[in-house]
Amino acid sequence: MQLHVPDPDYTGSPRAIRSFWLAIRLMIVALLAIWLVFILDVLIPFDLAQFGLRPRETVGLLGIVTTPFLHGNLNHLLSNSLPLFIGGVAMLFLYPTAALRALPMIFLGSSSLAWLFARPSVHIGASGLVYGILAFVFISGILRRDLRSVGVSMMIWLLYGSMIWGVLPSGQGTSWELHLSGAVIGLVMAILLKPLDRPPLKRYDWENDDEDDIGPDGRRSSDQPWREWQ
C-alpha cells in the first residue's frame, strides 16, 4: 500500500496547531458535560439511569439522546472517558469537516440502531459513541492512506484494538449492542465521507516539471504562499 506524505508546511502551520488545541477544548467540554451528569446522578435521590435506552419501547426513545450521558458507576464512566477523549480529539483535528457530519450520526445513530434490536433492558453509557468515533478514525486513516492519518489509525489500534471483542454478544452488564451499533455507524460514515479533509501532499522537485502545476499567475502551486493555513 502506497502511503502519501502530507505537506509539512500544512501540517505544521499555525492554523493546524490552533485546530489541534480547539479539538482538545471541545472534547474537554464534552467530557465535562458527561461528568456533570454523573455527579448530579450521585447527588440527587433520583436514578437517572431510568432515562436510558429501552429497546422497542416508546418511552425508551428518550434514551437515544440521553444514553451517552448516563453511566452506572465510576468505573463505567472512567472506562469510556479516555478513549472518548483520544478518539474525539483525533477525529476533530484530522477530519473537521467530516466530523461535523459524522458525529451527529454516530451520537444518534448508535442508540437508534440499538433501540431496534438490542435486548429488552435499560442500556446506558457513552460506549456506542466511543466505538463509533474509534471506528471512524481507524477506517478513515486506512482509506485516506496518508502518513499522518495512517499513523493515528495505528495508534488507535494499538491502544484500543482489543475493544473489537466488545461488539460480540457478552454477559449481562455490558451493552454489546451499543458497541456494535456505534462501530457500524462509524464504519459507514468513514466510507461515505472519505473524500473530505484530505491534506495537501508534499511535492518533490521532479514533480514540478508537470505543466499542470503552473497556476494562472504563472507560478507553480508549490510556490504559492500558505496564507490559507496561517
C-alpha positions as CSV (number, residue, x, y, z in Angstrom):
1,M,0.0,0.0,0.0
2,Q,1.5,3.3,-1.1
3,L,1.4,6.0,1.6
4,H,1.2,9.7,0.8
5,V,3.2,12.3,2.7
6,P,1.2,15.4,3.8
7,D,2.9,18.7,3.1
8,P,4.8,19.7,6.3
9,D,4.0,23.4,5.6
10,Y,0.4,22.4,6.1
11,T,0.6,20.0,9.0
12,G,2.9,22.3,10.9
13,S,1.1,25.6,10.1
14,P,-0.3,27.9,12.8
15,R,-3.8,27.0,11.7
16,A,-3.2,23.3,12.2
17,I,-1.8,23.9,15.6
18,R,-4.9,26.1,16.5
19,S,-7.2,23.3,15.2
20,F,-5.5,20.8,17.4
21,W,-6.0,22.8,20.6
22,L,-9.6,23.6,19.6
23,A,-10.2,19.9,19.3
24,I,-8.8,19.4,22.8
25,R,-11.0,22.1,24.2
26,L,-14.2,20.8,22.6
27,M,-13.6,17.3,23.9
28,I,-12.9,18.7,27.4
29,V,-16.3,20.4,27.3
30,A,-18.0,17.3,26.1
31,L,-16.4,15.2,28.9
32,L,-17.3,17.9,31.5
33,A,-20.9,17.6,30.4
34,I,-20.9,13.8,30.9
35,W,-19.1,14.0,34.2
36,L,-21.5,16.7,35.5
37,V,-24.5,14.4,34.7
38,F,-22.8,11.6,36.6
39,I,-22.1,13.9,39.6
40,L,-25.7,15.1,39.5
41,D,-26.9,11.4,39.4
42,V,-24.8,10.7,42.5
43,L,-26.0,13.7,44.5
44,I,-29.8,13.7,43.9
45,P,-32.1,11.0,45.3
46,F,-33.2,10.1,41.8
47,D,-31.9,7.4,39.5
48,L,-31.2,9.0,36.1
49,A,-30.5,5.6,34.6
50,Q,-34.2,5.1,34.2
51,F,-34.0,7.6,31.3
52,G,-31.6,5.2,29.4
53,L,-32.4,3.4,26.2
54,R,-35.2,0.9,26.3
55,P,-35.3,-1.1,23.1
56,R,-38.6,-1.1,21.2
57,E,-40.4,0.9,23.9
58,T,-41.9,4.2,23.1
59,V,-40.8,5.6,26.5
60,G,-37.3,4.3,25.7
61,L,-36.9,6.6,22.7
62,L,-35.7,9.4,25.0
63,G,-32.7,7.2,25.6
64,I,-31.5,7.9,22.0
65,V,-30.4,11.3,23.3
66,T,-29.7,10.7,27.0
67,T,-27.9,7.3,26.9
68,P,-24.4,8.7,26.2
69,F,-24.6,10.9,29.3
70,L,-25.6,8.2,31.7
71,H,-23.3,5.7,33.5
72,G,-23.9,3.1,36.1
73,N,-20.8,3.7,38.2
74,L,-17.4,5.5,38.3
75,N,-15.6,2.6,36.7
76,H,-18.1,2.6,33.8
77,L,-17.5,6.4,33.3
78,L,-13.7,6.1,33.6
79,S,-13.6,3.3,31.0
80,N,-15.4,5.5,28.5
81,S,-13.7,8.9,29.2
82,L,-10.2,8.3,28.0
83,P,-11.0,6.6,24.7
84,L,-13.7,9.2,24.0
85,F,-11.2,12.0,24.6
86,I,-8.4,10.5,22.5
87,G,-10.7,9.4,19.6
88,G,-12.7,12.7,19.7
89,V,-9.6,14.8,19.5
90,A,-8.2,12.8,16.6
91,M,-11.5,12.9,14.8
92,L,-12.0,16.7,15.2
93,F,-8.4,17.5,14.4
94,L,-7.8,15.3,11.4
95,Y,-11.3,15.3,9.9
96,P,-13.0,18.6,11.0
97,T,-15.4,18.8,8.0
98,A,-16.3,15.1,8.1
99,A,-16.7,15.3,11.9
100,L,-19.5,17.9,11.7
101,R,-21.5,15.3,9.7
102,A,-20.3,12.1,11.3
103,L,-20.6,13.0,15.0
104,P,-24.4,13.7,15.0
105,M,-24.9,10.4,13.1
106,I,-22.8,8.4,15.5
107,F,-24.3,10.1,18.5
108,L,-27.9,9.5,17.5
109,G,-27.4,6.5,15.1
110,S,-25.7,4.2,17.6
111,S,-28.5,4.5,20.1
112,S,-31.2,4.4,17.4
113,L,-29.9,1.2,15.8
114,A,-29.5,-0.4,19.3
115,W,-33.2,0.6,20.0
116,L,-34.2,-1.6,17.1
117,F,-32.5,-4.9,18.0
118,A,-31.0,-4.7,21.5
119,R,-32.1,-7.0,24.4
120,P,-35.0,-5.8,26.5
121,S,-33.2,-3.9,29.2
122,V,-32.0,-0.4,30.1
123,H,-28.9,0.5,28.1
124,I,-26.7,3.4,29.2
125,G,-23.2,4.7,28.6
126,A,-21.2,6.5,26.0
127,S,-19.7,3.3,24.7
128,G,-21.7,3.5,21.5
129,L,-20.3,6.9,20.8
130,V,-16.8,5.7,21.7
131,Y,-17.0,2.7,19.4
132,G,-18.3,4.9,16.6
133,I,-15.6,7.5,16.9
134,L,-12.8,5.0,17.1
135,A,-14.1,3.0,14.2
136,F,-14.4,6.2,12.1
137,V,-10.8,7.4,12.9
138,F,-9.3,3.9,12.3
139,I,-11.1,3.3,9.0
140,S,-10.6,6.9,7.7
141,G,-6.9,6.6,8.1
142,I,-6.8,3.3,6.2
143,L,-8.9,4.7,3.4
144,R,-7.1,8.0,3.0
145,R,-3.6,6.4,3.1
146,D,-1.6,9.5,4.1
147,L,1.1,9.0,6.7
148,R,-0.5,11.2,9.3
149,S,-3.9,9.5,9.2
150,V,-2.5,6.0,9.0
151,G,-0.2,6.8,11.9
152,V,-3.2,7.8,14.0
153,S,-5.1,4.7,12.9
154,M,-2.2,2.5,14.1
155,M,-2.1,4.3,17.4
156,I,-5.9,3.8,17.9
157,W,-5.4,0.1,17.0
158,L,-2.5,-0.3,19.5
159,L,-4.4,1.4,22.3
160,Y,-7.9,0.1,21.7
161,G,-7.7,-2.7,19.2
162,S,-8.7,-5.3,21.8
163,M,-12.1,-3.4,22.2
164,I,-13.2,-5.1,18.9
165,W,-14.3,-8.1,21.0
166,G,-16.8,-5.8,22.7
167,V,-19.1,-6.0,19.6
168,L,-19.7,-9.7,20.2
169,P,-22.6,-10.9,22.5
170,S,-21.4,-10.9,26.0
171,G,-22.8,-11.4,29.5
172,Q,-25.2,-9.1,31.3
173,G,-23.9,-5.7,32.4
174,T,-22.3,-4.9,29.0
175,S,-24.3,-3.4,26.2
176,W,-22.5,-5.1,23.2
177,E,-25.5,-3.9,21.1
178,L,-24.4,-0.3,21.6
179,H,-20.8,-1.2,20.8
180,L,-21.8,-2.9,17.6
181,S,-24.2,-0.2,16.6
182,G,-21.6,2.5,17.1
183,A,-18.9,0.6,15.2
184,V,-21.2,0.0,12.3
185,I,-22.3,3.7,12.1
186,G,-18.6,4.8,12.4
187,L,-17.6,2.5,9.6
188,V,-20.3,3.6,7.3
189,M,-19.6,7.3,7.9
190,A,-15.9,6.8,7.3
191,I,-16.6,5.3,3.9
192,L,-19.2,7.9,2.9
193,L,-17.1,10.8,4.0
194,K,-13.8,9.5,2.6
195,P,-13.4,12.4,0.0
196,L,-13.4,15.1,2.8
197,D,-10.5,16.5,4.7
198,R,-7.6,15.3,2.5
199,P,-4.5,17.2,3.4
200,P,-2.3,18.7,0.6
201,L,0.6,16.3,-0.2
202,K,4.3,17.0,-0.2
203,R,5.6,17.8,-3.7
204,Y,9.1,17.0,-4.8
205,D,11.2,19.0,-7.3
206,W,10.8,16.5,-10.1
207,E,7.0,16.7,-9.8
208,N,7.1,20.4,-10.6
209,D,8.1,19.7,-14.2
210,D,4.4,19.0,-14.9
211,E,2.8,21.8,-16.8
212,D,-0.4,21.4,-15.0
213,D,1.4,22.6,-11.9
214,I,1.5,26.1,-13.2
215,G,-1.2,28.4,-11.9
216,P,-3.0,31.3,-13.6
217,D,-0.4,33.8,-12.3
218,G,2.4,31.9,-13.9
219,R,3.7,30.5,-10.6
220,R,3.8,26.8,-9.7
221,S,1.5,25.6,-7.0
222,S,4.4,24.6,-4.9
223,D,5.5,28.3,-4.9
224,Q,2.1,29.6,-3.8
225,P,2.0,31.2,-0.3
226,W,0.4,29.2,2.5
227,R,-1.8,32.0,3.6
228,E,-4.9,29.9,4.0
229,W,-3.1,27.8,6.5
230,Q,-1.9,30.6,8.8
